[in-house]
Amino acid sequence: MLRKLSMAGVLLIAVAFCFAGWAVAADVVQGKCVEVRAAEKTLVIEEYDVNFSDEHPYGRSTGVVNEYLIDKALVGIPPEPGDILRIAYEVRGTDRVALKVMNVSKQDLRKK
Protein backbone atom coordinates (compact mmCIF):
# COMPACT_ATOMS: atom_id res chain seq x y z
CA MET A 1 0.00 0.00 0.00
CA LEU A 2 2.77 2.44 0.95
CA ARG A 3 4.62 1.58 -2.25
CA LYS A 4 1.55 2.44 -4.36
CA LEU A 5 1.17 5.80 -2.59
CA SER A 6 4.82 6.73 -3.12
CA MET A 7 4.62 5.69 -6.78
CA ALA A 8 1.49 7.84 -7.19
CA GLY A 9 3.32 10.77 -5.55
CA VAL A 10 6.27 10.45 -7.92
CA LEU A 11 3.91 10.27 -10.89
CA LEU A 12 2.03 13.36 -9.69
CA ILE A 13 5.26 15.34 -9.32
CA ALA A 14 6.43 14.26 -12.79
CA VAL A 15 3.14 15.41 -14.35
CA ALA A 16 3.40 18.75 -12.51
CA PHE A 17 6.89 19.33 -13.93
CA CYS A 18 5.66 18.53 -17.43
CA PHE A 19 2.96 21.19 -17.22
CA ALA A 20 5.35 23.71 -15.66
CA GLY A 21 7.49 23.50 -18.79
CA TRP A 22 4.63 24.88 -20.87
CA ALA A 23 4.70 28.26 -19.14
CA VAL A 24 5.87 30.97 -21.52
CA ALA A 25 7.81 33.95 -20.24
CA ALA A 26 7.59 37.35 -21.88
CA ASP A 27 10.59 39.27 -23.18
CA VAL A 28 11.47 42.52 -21.41
CA VAL A 29 13.00 45.70 -22.80
CA GLN A 30 13.88 49.00 -21.17
CA GLY A 31 14.53 52.31 -22.86
CA LYS A 32 13.58 55.92 -23.50
CA CYS A 33 10.15 56.71 -24.91
CA VAL A 34 10.64 58.46 -28.25
CA GLU A 35 7.02 58.77 -29.34
CA VAL A 36 3.52 57.90 -28.14
CA ARG A 37 1.05 57.34 -30.98
CA ALA A 38 -2.33 57.40 -29.23
CA ALA A 39 -4.41 56.93 -32.39
CA GLU A 40 -2.43 53.83 -33.42
CA LYS A 41 -2.02 52.69 -29.80
CA THR A 42 1.73 52.23 -30.19
CA LEU A 43 4.88 53.30 -28.39
CA VAL A 44 8.26 53.90 -29.97
CA ILE A 45 11.24 53.46 -27.65
CA GLU A 46 15.01 53.66 -27.96
CA GLU A 47 16.31 50.54 -26.23
CA TYR A 48 18.90 50.63 -23.44
CA ASP A 49 21.43 47.97 -22.43
CA VAL A 50 21.86 46.52 -18.93
CA ASN A 51 25.19 48.21 -18.10
CA PHE A 52 23.96 50.29 -15.16
CA SER A 53 26.25 52.87 -13.54
CA ASP A 54 26.02 56.09 -11.53
CA GLU A 55 26.31 58.03 -14.78
CA HIS A 56 23.74 55.83 -16.59
CA PRO A 57 21.32 54.53 -13.91
CA TYR A 58 18.94 53.04 -16.52
CA GLY A 59 21.64 51.73 -18.88
CA ARG A 60 23.09 53.16 -22.07
CA SER A 61 21.35 53.62 -25.38
CA THR A 62 21.93 50.81 -27.88
CA GLY A 63 20.70 52.91 -30.79
CA VAL A 64 17.96 50.36 -31.52
CA VAL A 65 14.50 51.90 -31.95
CA ASN A 66 11.43 49.65 -31.89
CA GLU A 67 7.66 50.05 -31.93
CA TYR A 68 5.33 48.22 -29.52
CA LEU A 69 1.56 47.75 -29.75
CA ILE A 70 -0.07 48.76 -26.45
CA ASP A 71 -3.80 48.41 -27.22
CA LYS A 72 -4.29 45.44 -24.83
CA ALA A 73 -1.41 46.14 -22.43
CA LEU A 74 -1.62 47.00 -18.75
CA VAL A 75 -0.23 50.54 -18.64
CA GLY A 76 0.76 52.08 -15.32
CA ILE A 77 1.64 55.78 -15.25
CA PRO A 78 0.92 57.10 -18.77
CA PRO A 79 4.17 57.40 -20.75
CA GLU A 80 5.39 60.60 -22.36
CA PRO A 81 8.34 61.18 -24.70
CA GLY A 82 11.57 61.22 -22.68
CA ASP A 83 10.30 58.83 -19.96
CA ILE A 84 12.22 55.64 -19.23
CA LEU A 85 9.93 52.65 -19.79
CA ARG A 86 10.16 48.94 -19.08
CA ILE A 87 7.97 46.83 -21.37
CA ALA A 88 7.11 43.15 -21.07
CA TYR A 89 6.12 41.96 -24.54
CA GLU A 90 5.55 39.01 -26.85
CA VAL A 91 6.45 38.78 -30.53
CA ARG A 92 3.41 37.83 -32.63
CA GLY A 93 4.34 37.54 -36.26
CA THR A 94 6.25 40.73 -37.01
CA ASP A 95 4.61 42.77 -34.23
CA ARG A 96 5.89 43.35 -30.71
CA VAL A 97 2.78 43.25 -28.53
CA ALA A 98 3.17 44.81 -25.09
CA LEU A 99 1.69 42.96 -22.13
CA LYS A 100 2.71 45.47 -19.46
CA VAL A 101 4.17 48.99 -19.69
CA MET A 102 5.92 50.35 -16.59
CA ASN A 103 7.05 53.98 -16.36
CA VAL A 104 10.38 53.57 -14.55
CA SER A 105 11.39 57.23 -14.47
CA LYS A 106 8.13 58.43 -12.88
CA GLN A 107 7.91 55.56 -10.44
CA ASP A 108 11.55 55.08 -9.51
CA LEU A 109 11.60 52.33 -6.89
CA ARG A 110 15.24 53.05 -6.06
CA LYS A 111 14.21 56.32 -4.37
CA LYS A 112 11.89 54.58 -1.89
C-alpha positions as CSV (number, residue, x, y, z in Angstrom):
1,M,0.0,0.0,0.0
2,L,2.8,2.4,0.9
3,R,4.6,1.6,-2.3
4,K,1.6,2.4,-4.4
5,L,1.2,5.8,-2.6
6,S,4.8,6.7,-3.1
7,M,4.6,5.7,-6.8
8,A,1.5,7.8,-7.2
9,G,3.3,10.8,-5.5
10,V,6.3,10.5,-7.9
11,L,3.9,10.3,-10.9
12,L,2.0,13.4,-9.7
13,I,5.3,15.3,-9.3
14,A,6.4,14.3,-12.8
15,V,3.1,15.4,-14.3
16,A,3.4,18.8,-12.5
17,F,6.9,19.3,-13.9
18,C,5.7,18.5,-17.4
19,F,3.0,21.2,-17.2
20,A,5.3,23.7,-15.7
21,G,7.5,23.5,-18.8
22,W,4.6,24.9,-20.9
23,A,4.7,28.3,-19.1
24,V,5.9,31.0,-21.5
25,A,7.8,34.0,-20.2
26,A,7.6,37.4,-21.9
27,D,10.6,39.3,-23.2
28,V,11.5,42.5,-21.4
29,V,13.0,45.7,-22.8
30,Q,13.9,49.0,-21.2
31,G,14.5,52.3,-22.9
32,K,13.6,55.9,-23.5
33,C,10.2,56.7,-24.9
34,V,10.6,58.5,-28.2
35,E,7.0,58.8,-29.3
36,V,3.5,57.9,-28.1
37,R,1.0,57.3,-31.0
38,A,-2.3,57.4,-29.2
39,A,-4.4,56.9,-32.4
40,E,-2.4,53.8,-33.4
41,K,-2.0,52.7,-29.8
42,T,1.7,52.2,-30.2
43,L,4.9,53.3,-28.4
44,V,8.3,53.9,-30.0
45,I,11.2,53.5,-27.7
46,E,15.0,53.7,-28.0
47,E,16.3,50.5,-26.2
48,Y,18.9,50.6,-23.4
49,D,21.4,48.0,-22.4
50,V,21.9,46.5,-18.9
51,N,25.2,48.2,-18.1
52,F,24.0,50.3,-15.2
53,S,26.2,52.9,-13.5
54,D,26.0,56.1,-11.5
55,E,26.3,58.0,-14.8
56,H,23.7,55.8,-16.6
57,P,21.3,54.5,-13.9
58,Y,18.9,53.0,-16.5
59,G,21.6,51.7,-18.9
60,R,23.1,53.2,-22.1
61,S,21.4,53.6,-25.4
62,T,21.9,50.8,-27.9
63,G,20.7,52.9,-30.8
64,V,18.0,50.4,-31.5
65,V,14.5,51.9,-32.0
66,N,11.4,49.6,-31.9
67,E,7.7,50.0,-31.9
68,Y,5.3,48.2,-29.5
69,L,1.6,47.7,-29.8
70,I,-0.1,48.8,-26.4
71,D,-3.8,48.4,-27.2
72,K,-4.3,45.4,-24.8
73,A,-1.4,46.1,-22.4
74,L,-1.6,47.0,-18.8
75,V,-0.2,50.5,-18.6
76,G,0.8,52.1,-15.3
77,I,1.6,55.8,-15.2
78,P,0.9,57.1,-18.8
79,P,4.2,57.4,-20.7
80,E,5.4,60.6,-22.4
81,P,8.3,61.2,-24.7
82,G,11.6,61.2,-22.7
83,D,10.3,58.8,-20.0
84,I,12.2,55.6,-19.2
85,L,9.9,52.7,-19.8
86,R,10.2,48.9,-19.1
87,I,8.0,46.8,-21.4
88,A,7.1,43.1,-21.1
89,Y,6.1,42.0,-24.5
90,E,5.6,39.0,-26.9
91,V,6.5,38.8,-30.5
92,R,3.4,37.8,-32.6
93,G,4.3,37.5,-36.3
94,T,6.2,40.7,-37.0
95,D,4.6,42.8,-34.2
96,R,5.9,43.4,-30.7
97,V,2.8,43.2,-28.5
98,A,3.2,44.8,-25.1
99,L,1.7,43.0,-22.1
100,K,2.7,45.5,-19.5
101,V,4.2,49.0,-19.7
102,M,5.9,50.4,-16.6
103,N,7.1,54.0,-16.4
104,V,10.4,53.6,-14.5
105,S,11.4,57.2,-14.5
106,K,8.1,58.4,-12.9
107,Q,7.9,55.6,-10.4
108,D,11.5,55.1,-9.5
109,L,11.6,52.3,-6.9
110,R,15.2,53.1,-6.1
111,K,14.2,56.3,-4.4
112,K,11.9,54.6,-1.9
